Amino acid sequence: MTVVIDQNEKDRRAQQRHPEKAHRPDTPVQRKPEWIRVKAPGGREYTSTESVVREHGLHTVCEEAGCPNIGECWTHRHATMMILGDTCTRACAFCNVKTGLPGLLDAGEPGRVAEAVARLGLKHVVVTSVDRDDLPDGGAKHFADTINAIRAASADTTVEVLTPDFRGKAGAIETVMAARPDVFNHNLETVPRLYLNIRPGARYYASLRLLDRAKDLVPDGFTKSGLMVGLGETREEIMQVMDDLRTAGVDFLTIGQYLQPTKKHAALDRFWTPDEFKGLEATARAKGFLMVSATPLTRSSYHADADFAELKAARAALK
């Protein structure tokens, strides 16, 4: 049976998830070019992954952010865990994660994430979160607890964390890095000029300092950051962000196409072509990143397991 959801129903759901965007003017969601089309999710392995997530009462960024790669990733039993609840305290103009007042911290969540990772048989897992500016440490200890729980349940699983900026709260990044994630990721998302409109709750240079501090704390660890294109940035601005990231010692850069979730989100400026992404990748590699993933469908956790293997190999080749 096919269920058809009309546009009014989509708009109603969007308003429930993003009440802070209700006053924004409507911007039509542009039709995607053929190089961005993906198959609808489904199949036995997809359903199996979904069952594990549901049984453990977990949230995934795959679902909450409306990731276009969910069908492919879940078919391969790769789910990106989203901790600290499903409600974000910020209201970034590009993001589809629900915003509002979060609930109480779930102390049992790290253990359930670890159990799900073991059930899925993941060799590499990405753990991300909503922003929790309401918590004294921004959720840093919860990240550390989740890393430790995964290691206890699946000793051979490597752990990548994609964290918020913790609002610069004292000791937060130190707490996360003390748990020694295999990869520390924090996304800059866009160029400095666009921060006020796209990431109004964040500061570009604060995010750079966080990445720099993570590398200082664990020099032999890997650091990673990501950008979206299609929000009105110029190629020259992206080049400058690449330079800033290299100055902060970042090893791995991801670049993907921004896809406008609803007519109330930030307007899409344009779709970058596959050839333009190849150009960005070539430039980033020339600037010294150990690993670069730049395609229209690239997301922070897309193919993260294979990318981590390549990242380690690239560093080993330098020795």
Residue pairs with C-beta under 8 A, 6 or more apart in sequence:
10 262
11 262
11 263
14 21
14 261
14 262
14 264
15 21
15 22
15 264
17 96
17 98
17 99
18 91
18 98
18 99
18 262
18 264
18 265
19 99
19 100
20 91
20 99
21 91
21 93
21 262
21 264
21 265
22 264
24 264
26 263
26 264
27 260
27 263
27 264
27 265
27 266
27 267
27 268
28 263
29 260
29 262
29 263
29 268
30 260
30 268
30 271
32 259
32 271
33 271
35 273
35 274
35 296
36 68
36 257
36 259
36 271
36 296
36 297
38 68
38 69
38 71
38 72
38 297
39 71
39 72
40 71
41 70
41 71
41 74
41 75
42 71
43 75
45 74
45 75
45 76
45 77
46 71
46 74
46 75
48 77
49 74
49 75
49 77
49 78
49 79
49 120
50 74
52 79
52 116
52 119
52 120
53 60
53 79
53 116
55 116
56 112
56 113
56 115
56 116
56 119
57 112
58 81
58 82
58 109
58 112
58 113
58 116
59 81
59 82
59 83
59 85
59 86
60 79
60 80
60 81
60 82
61 67
61 80
61 81
61 82
61 97
61 128
61 301
62 69
62 70
62 73
62 74
62 79
62 80
63 70
64 82
64 86
64 96
64 97
64 98
65 95
65 96
65 97
66 96
66 261
67 73
67 80
67 299
68 259
68 297
68 299
69 297
69 299
69 302
73 79
73 80
73 301
73 302
77 120
77 121
77 122
78 120
78 122
78 301
78 304
78 305
79 116
79 120
80 125
80 126
80 127
80 128
80 162
80 301
80 304
81 113
81 116
81 117
81 125
81 126
81 127
81 128
81 146
82 97
82 127
82 128
82 129
82 130
83 109
83 110
83 113
83 127
83 128
83 129
83 139
83 142
83 143
83 146
84 102
84 105
84 109
84 129
84 130
84 132
84 135
84 139
84 142
85 102
85 103
85 105
85 106
85 130
85 132
86 97
86 98
86 130
87 97
87 98
87 99
87 100
87 101
87 102
87 103
87 130
88 95
88 97
88 98
88 99
88 100
88 102
88 130
88 131
89 99
89 101
89 102
89 130
89 131
89 132
89 133
89 134
90 99
90 131
90 133
90 200
90 201
90 202
91 99
91 200
91 201
92 189
92 198
92 199
92 200
92 201
92 202
93 197
93 198
93 199
93 200
93 265
93 266
94 189
94 190
94 198
94 228
94 231
94 258
94 260
94 261
94 265
94 266
95 261
95 265
96 261
96 262
96 265
97 130
101 134
102 130
102 132
102 134
105 132
105 135
105 139
105 142
109 142
109 146
110 142
110 145
110 146
110 148
110 149
110 150
111 149
113 127
113 146
113 149
113 150
114 146
114 149
114 150
114 152
114 153
114 154
115 153
117 125
117 150
117 153
117 154
117 157
118 153
118 154
122 154
122 157
122 305
123 156
123 157
123 158
123 305
124 157
124 158
124 159
124 160
124 182
124 304
124 305
124 308
125 150
125 157
125 158
125 159
125 160
126 160
126 161
126 162
126 185
126 300
126 301
126 304
127 143
127 146
127 147
127 150
127 159
127 160
127 161
127 162
128 161
128 162
128 163
128 300
128 301
129 139
129 142
129 143
129 162
129 163
129 164
130 164
131 138
131 164
131 201
132 138
132 139
132 164
133 167
133 201
136 169
137 166
137 169
137 171
137 172
137 175
138 164
138 165
138 166
138 167
138 169
138 172
139 164
139 166
140 163
140 166
140 169
140 171
140 172
140 173
140 175
140 176
141 175
143 161
143 163
143 175
143 176
143 179
144 175
144 176
144 178
144 179
147 159
147 161
147 176
147 179
147 180
147 181
148 179
150 157
150 159
151 157
151 159
158 182
158 183
158 308
159 181
159 182
159 183
160 181
160 182
160 183
160 184
160 185
160 224
160 301
160 304
160 308
161 176
161 181
161 183
161 184
161 185
162 185
162 186
162 187
162 300
162 301
163 176
163 184
163 185
163 186
164 186
165 186
165 202
165 203
165 206
165 207
165 210
166 172
166 173
166 210
168 206
168 209
168 210
173 210
173 213
173 214
173 217
174 217
176 184
176 214
177 184
177 214
177 217
177 218
177 221
178 217
180 218
180 221
181 221
182 221
182 222
182 308
183 221
183 222
183 223
183 224
183 252
183 304
183 308
183 311
184 211
184 214
184 218
184 221
184 222
184 223
184 224
185 223
185 224
185 225
185 226
185 252
185 300
186 207
186 210
186 211
186 214
186 224
186 225
187 207
187 225
187 226
187 227
187 300
188 204
188 207
188 208
188 225
188 226
188 227
188 241
188 245
189 198
189 199
189 202
189 226
189 227
189 228
190 198
190 199
190 227
190 228
190 231
190 233
191 227
191 233
191 234
191 237
191 238
191 240
191 241
192 204
192 205
192 237
192 241
193 233
193 237
194 231
194 232
194 233
195 202
195 203
195 204
197 266
198 231
198 266
207 225
208 244
208 245
208 248
209 248
211 223
211 225
211 245
211 248
211 249
211 250
212 247
212 248
212 249
214 221
214 223
215 221
215 223
215 248
215 249
215 250
222 251
222 252
222 290
222 308
222 311
222 315
223 248
223 249
223 250
223 251
223 252
224 250
224 251
224 252
224 253
224 254
224 300
225 245
225 250
225 252
225 253
225 254
226 253
226 254
226 255
226 256
226 298
226 299
226 300
227 238
227 241
227 253
227 254
227 255
227 256
228 255
228 256
228 257
228 258
229 238
229 255
229 256
229 257
229 258
229 272
229 280
230 257
230 258
230 259
230 268
230 269
230 270
230 271
230 272
231 258
231 266
231 268
231 269
232 269
235 280
238 255
238 280
239 283
242 253
242 283
242 284
242 287
242 289
243 287
245 253
245 289
246 287
246 288
246 289
250 289
251 289
251 290
251 291
251 311
251 315
252 289
252 290
252 291
252 292
252 293
252 307
252 311
253 284
253 289
253 291
253 292
253 293
253 294
254 292
254 293
254 294
254 298
254 299
254 300
254 302
255 277
255 280
255 281
255 284
255 292
255 293
255 294
255 298
256 294
256 295
256 296
256 297
256 298
256 299
256 302
257 271
257 272
257 277
257 296
257 297
257 298
258 266
258 268
259 268
260 266
260 267
260 268
271 296
272 296
274 295
274 296
277 294
277 295
277 296
277 298
278 294
280 294
281 292
281 293
281 294
284 292
284 294
285 292
290 311
290 314
290 315
290 318
291 307
291 310
291 311
291 314
293 302
293 303
293 307
